Amino acid sequence: MSSQTPAERELADLLVESLNLEDVAAADIDPEAPLFNSGLGLDSIDALELSLAISKRYGFQLRSDNDDNLRIFASLRALSEHIEQNRAA
């Protein structure tokens, strides 16, 4: 497992908190592991809840009709990079 950057750790904390992942420690989330299916096992409802939490925290919306969503939500690292590129100042 590669180590989390500070931005990834902040996002991991948000993910655990917003999705009430009681059996998952934010520090234990591998930043390169898939968020859905075989990785953390998130589903489409989790994606909606996470998108809302990201919108509130970082000041921009993740749209469900974005063709890049598979890439954006591929891993904690990919999602963190997308947030860093798009977050409100």
Buried (B, 14 or more C-beta within 10 A) or exposed (E): EEEBBEBBBBBBBBBBEBBEBEEBEBEEBBBBBBBBEEBBEBEEEBBEBBBEBBEEBBEBEBEEEEEEBEEBBBBBBBBBBBBEEBEEE
